Amino acid sequence: MSNPVVHFEITGGNGTELHDFYRQLFGWDIKADNPMSYGSVSFGGESLTGGITPQWMGLSNLVTVYVRVPDLAEHLRKAESLGGKTLVPPTEIPGGGSFAHFTDPAGNRIGLLKG
């Protein structure tokens, strides 16, 4: 199978307000019991997960999709060879896994997840 989209993030503004908005709009179960106000979204056993977060890493008002890949560095190199640009090199996630970000040739931010 190809590399699937497995996660999304909605970033910007006030995290609590965004959590409330998406809870009320879609009935999403959002848990934000952490110091970063990162709202983890799960869909009851489905493989897609999400996050709703206030501005972080200098990013605001942004939606990012994450694709699961076996090797972050290899996919960043391939993205660059196709006209993309690495934005965030492979970075460990506390508690397991790692991620990276790149832009496609049109400037869209895409995330990669390994884990």
N, C-alpha and C positions, 0 to 999 in steps of 0.2 A: 504494500500500500504506500501511497505517497505520504509526504509529511503533512499531518492534519493541523488545522487551526484548533488549538486546545484552550486558549485563554484570551481574554480581552481586558483592557483597562480603560476606564473613563476618568480623565484627570482634569481638575480645574476647580477654581472657586472654593467655596466652603464645603468640606467633605460631608458634614452632617446634613446640610441642605440637599446635596446631591443624593445622599443615601435615602433621605425621606422622599425625594422626588421619584426615584426609581422604585422604591417600595410601593408608593401609592399608585404610580403609573402602571407597573407591570406585576405587582404582587411579589417581587423578588425577596428572597430571604437573604438579608445582608447583615453580616456580623462584623462589627468594628471594635472589638474589645482588645485593642492594642494601642500602644503609645503613639503610633503614626496616624491614627484614624483611617487606616486602610480598611475599606469595607470589602470583605470577601463575599463573593456571590457564588452560590452553588444552586444547581438545578436538580437536586434529588437523584443522584446516581448517574446522571449524564456525564459524559467525559469532558464537556465544555465547562469551564469555570470563568469567573470574572472578578474584577476588582474595581472599586469606585473610590477614588482618593483625591484629597486636596492637592494643590500644586506641590510637586516634588521634583528634585533634580533640575529646577529651573523650567519645568514644563507646565503649561497651563492650557486649558481648553483644548484637549487632545483626546482622540480615541486611537488606541493601538491594538492591533490583533497580534497574537503570538502563535508561531508555528513551532511544533515539536520537531526537533532534528537530533540526530545522534552525535553530531560533532559541530559545536558552535564555530570554532575557528575555521573549519573547512567551509562552512556555509557563508561566513563573512568574506572569505577569500573569493568564493564563487560569485557572491553578490557584487563585490568590487570589480571582478573581471567582466561583469555584465553591465557596468556603469553605475553601480550603487556606491554608497559611502558608509563606512563604519562610524557609528555615533557613540556607542557604548561597547567596549570590548567585553569578552566573556567575564562575567561577574558572578561570584557565589551568592546564593540566596541563603540567609540564615535558616537553618533547619532542613536544608537539602535542595539539591538542584542548582542550576545556574542559568543565566540569561544573557542576552546581548541585544543591541538595537542597531539597525542600519536604515538608510533611506534608499528607496528605489530611484531610478533615473528621474522620476517626476518630483522627487522630494518627499514622498510619503514615508512616514516612520513605520517600520515593521519590527516586531520583536521576535526573537528566537528563544526557545526554552529547551533545556536539556534536563532531564530528571526522571 
